[in-house]
Amino acid sequence: MLSPEGESAIVRNIAVSKEKFERTKPHVNVGTIGHVDH
C-alpha cells in the first residue's frame, strides 16, 4: 500500500492532469470543427 504522502501526490497529479485536459478541450473542439468545415 502507498503511504498517505504518496497517495495524495497521485491524487494531486490526477487533478492537475484533468484540469489541463479540461482547459485544452475547447481548443481541440474548435480545431475539429475547423477541419470539418474545410
N, CA, C and O atoms as a printed pandas DataFrame, in Angstrom:
     atom_number atom_name residue_name chain_id  residue_number  x_coord  y_coord  z_coord
0              1         N          MET        A               1    0.838   -1.204    0.000
1              2        CA          MET        A               1    0.000    0.000    0.000
2              3         C          MET        A               1    0.875    1.258    0.000
3              4         O          MET        A               1    1.987    1.254    0.528
4              5         N          LEU        A               2    0.367    2.301   -0.585
5              6        CA          LEU        A               2    1.122    3.555   -0.642
6              7         C          LEU        A               2    1.017    4.301    0.678
7              8         O          LEU        A               2    0.059    4.130    1.432
8              9         N          SER        A               3    2.002    5.117    0.938
9             10        CA          SER        A               3    1.951    5.985    2.109
10            11         C          SER        A               3    0.967    7.116    1.825
11            12         O          SER        A               3    0.734    7.447    0.662
12            13         N          PRO        A               4    0.386    7.713    2.862
13            14        CA          PRO        A               4   -0.548    8.838    2.639
14            15         C          PRO        A               4    0.054    9.927    1.767
15            16         O          PRO        A               4   -0.636   10.525    0.941
16            17         N          GLU        A               5    1.347   10.182    1.953
17            18        CA          GLU        A               5    2.009   11.222    1.152
18            19         C          GLU        A               5    1.985   10.840   -0.322
19            20         O          GLU        A               5    1.658   11.661   -1.178
20            21         N          GLY        A               6    2.334    9.587   -0.612
21            22        CA          GLY        A               6    2.354    9.123   -1.998
22            23         C          GLY        A               6    0.965    9.166   -2.608
23            24         O          GLY        A               6    0.796    9.552   -3.765
24            25         N          GLU        A               7   -0.033    8.765   -1.820
25            26        CA          GLU        A               7   -1.402    8.755   -2.325
26            27         C          GLU        A               7   -1.874   10.161   -2.673
27            28         O          GLU        A               7   -2.437   10.379   -3.746
28            29         N          SER        A               8   -1.647   11.116   -1.771
29            30        CA          SER        A               8   -2.086   12.492   -2.027
30            31         C          SER        A               8   -1.357   13.076   -3.222
31            32         O          SER        A               8   -1.922   13.883   -3.961
32            33         N          ALA        A               9   -0.092   12.674   -3.423
33            34        CA          ALA        A               9    0.668   13.174   -4.570
34            35         C          ALA        A               9    0.034   12.678   -5.862
35            36         O          ALA        A               9   -0.074   13.428   -6.832
36            37         N          ILE        A              10   -0.388   11.408   -5.878
37            38        CA          ILE        A              10   -1.021   10.841   -7.074
38            39         C          ILE        A              10   -2.355   11.542   -7.328
39            40         O          ILE        A              10   -2.668   11.905   -8.462
40            41         N          VAL        A              11   -3.128   11.726   -6.277
41            42        CA          VAL        A              11   -4.420   12.405   -6.425
42            43         C          VAL        A              11   -4.214   13.802   -6.990
43            44         O          VAL        A              11   -4.975   14.256   -7.845
44            45         N          ARG        A              12   -3.168   14.486   -6.500
45            46        CA          ARG        A              12   -2.880   15.837   -6.974
46            47         C          ARG        A              12   -2.512   15.798   -8.457
47            48         O          ARG        A              12   -2.953   16.650   -9.229
48            49         N          ASN        A              13   -1.717   14.825   -8.851
49            50        CA          ASN        A              13   -1.315   14.712  -10.253
50            51         C          ASN        A              13   -2.525   14.471  -11.143
51            52         O          ASN        A              13   -2.631   15.058  -12.220
52            53         N          ILE        A              14   -3.442   13.607  -10.699
53            54        CA          ILE        A              14   -4.650   13.325  -11.476
54            55         C          ILE        A              14   -5.481   14.599  -11.608
55            56         O          ILE        A              14   -5.989   14.904  -12.687
56            57         N          ALA        A              15   -5.619   15.341  -10.513
57            58        CA          ALA        A              15   -6.396   16.580  -10.539
58            59         C          ALA        A              15   -5.788   17.574  -11.518
59            60         O          ALA        A              15   -6.512   18.214  -12.281
60            61         N          VAL        A              16   -4.468   17.709  -11.503
61            62        CA          VAL        A              16   -3.788   18.646  -12.403
62            63         C          VAL        A              16   -3.962   18.197  -13.844
63            64         O          VAL        A              16   -4.234   19.016  -14.723
64            65         N          SER        A              17   -3.807   16.892  -14.095
65            66        CA          SER        A              17   -3.960   16.369  -15.453
66            67         C          SER        A              17   -5.374   16.631  -15.960
67            68         O          SER        A              17   -5.560   17.036  -17.108
68            69         N          LYS        A              18   -6.363   16.400  -15.112
69            70        CA          LYS        A              18   -7.751   16.619  -15.504
70            71         C          LYS        A              18   -7.969   18.094  -15.817
71            72         O          LYS        A              18   -8.638   18.438  -16.791
72            73         N          GLU        A              19   -7.398   18.963  -14.981
73            74        CA          GLU        A              19   -7.546   20.403  -15.181
74            75         C          GLU        A              19   -6.968   20.805  -16.535
75            76         O          GLU        A              19   -7.588   21.564  -17.280
76            77         N          LYS        A              20   -5.782   20.295  -16.848
77            78        CA          LYS        A              20   -5.149   20.611  -18.131
78            79         C          LYS        A              20   -6.006   20.095  -19.279
79            80         O          LYS        A              20   -6.186   20.780  -20.285
80            81         N          PHE        A              21   -6.533   18.879  -19.122
81            82        CA          PHE        A              21   -7.371   18.279  -20.162
82            83         C          PHE        A              21   -8.621   19.129  -20.390
83            84         O          PHE        A              21   -8.979   19.428  -21.529
84            85         N          GLU        A              22   -9.274   19.512  -19.305
85            86        CA          GLU        A              22  -10.477   20.337  -19.413
86            87         C          GLU        A              22  -10.156   21.663  -20.100
87            88         O          GLU        A              22  -10.952   22.173  -20.889
88            89         N          ARG        A              23   -8.978   22.216  -19.792
89            90        CA          ARG        A              23   -8.605   23.515  -20.338
90            91         C          ARG        A              23   -8.321   23.410  -21.842
91            92         O          ARG        A              23   -8.613   24.340  -22.594
92            93         N          THR        A              24   -7.758   22.287  -22.279
93            94        CA          THR        A              24   -7.394   22.146  -23.693
94            95         C          THR        A              24   -8.564   21.632  -24.523
95            96         O          THR        A              24   -8.545   21.750  -25.748
96            97         N          LYS        A              25   -9.573   21.068  -23.884
97            98        CA          LYS        A              25  -10.709   20.502  -24.618
98            99         C          LYS        A              25  -11.350   21.504  -25.580
99           100         O          LYS        A              25  -11.545   21.165  -26.747
100          101         N          PRO        A              26  -11.686   22.718  -25.146
101          102        CA          PRO        A              26  -12.300   23.687  -26.068
102          103         C          PRO        A              26  -11.448   23.924  -27.308
103          104         O          PRO        A              26  -11.979   24.035  -28.413
104          105         N          HIS        A              27  -10.129   24.003  -27.133
105          106        CA          HIS        A              27   -9.237   24.225  -28.271
106          107         C          HIS        A              27   -9.321   23.052  -29.237
107          108         O          HIS        A              27   -9.349   23.241  -30.453
108          109         N          VAL        A              28   -9.361   21.845  -28.691
109          110        CA          VAL        A              28   -9.448   20.644  -29.529
110          111         C          VAL        A              28  -10.761   20.670  -30.304
111          112         O          VAL        A              28  -10.790   20.373  -31.498
112          113         N          ASN        A              29  -11.847   21.026  -29.621
113          114        CA          ASN        A              29  -13.148   21.070  -30.280
114          115         C          ASN        A              29  -13.154   22.102  -31.407
115          116         O          ASN        A              29  -13.665   21.835  -32.495
116          117         N          VAL        A              30  -12.594   23.266  -31.150
117          118        CA          VAL        A              30  -12.538   24.323  -32.158
118          119         C          VAL        A              30  -11.738   23.838  -33.358
119          120         O          VAL        A              30  -12.134   24.055  -34.503
120          121         N          GLY        A              31  -10.610   23.180  -33.097
121          122        CA          GLY        A              31   -9.774   22.664  -34.181
122          123         C          GLY        A              31  -10.529   21.637  -35.001
123          124         O          GLY        A              31  -10.452   21.640  -36.229
124          125         N          THR        A              32  -11.259   20.756  -34.329
125          126        CA          THR        A              32  -12.013   19.712  -35.028
126          127         C          THR        A              32  -13.099   20.346  -35.887
127          128         O          THR        A              32  -13.291   19.953  -37.038
128          129         N          ILE        A              33  -13.807   21.323  -35.335
129          130        CA          ILE        A              33  -14.873   21.999  -36.082
130          131         C          ILE        A              33  -14.276   22.662  -37.317
131          132         O          ILE        A              33  -14.852   22.604  -38.404
132          133         N          GLY        A              34  -13.115   23.293  -37.142
133          134        CA          GLY        A              34  -12.444   23.951  -38.265
134          135         C          GLY        A              34  -12.143   22.961  -39.372
135          136         O          GLY        A              34  -12.372   23.254  -40.545
136          137         N          HIS        A              35  -11.631   21.790  -39.016
137          138        CA          HIS        A              35  -11.292   20.783  -40.020
138          139         C          HIS        A              35  -12.553   20.281  -40.714
139          140         O          HIS        A              35  -12.559   20.064  -41.926
140          141         N          VAL        A              36  -13.610   20.101  -39.945
141          142        CA          VAL        A              36  -14.864   19.608  -40.523
142          143         C          VAL        A              36  -15.414   20.634  -41.512
143          144         O          VAL        A              36  -15.907   20.273  -42.580
144          145         N          ASP        A              37  -15.326   21.913  -41.151
145          146        CA          ASP        A              37  -15.820   22.969  -42.039
146          147         C          ASP        A              37  -15.059   22.963  -43.361
147          148         O          ASP        A              37  -15.646   23.165  -44.424
148          149         N          HIS        A              38  -13.757   22.733  -43.289
149          150        CA          HIS        A              38  -12.953   22.711  -44.517
150          151         C          HIS        A              38  -13.196   21.394  -45.247
151          152         O          HIS        A              38  -12.619   21.161  -46.309
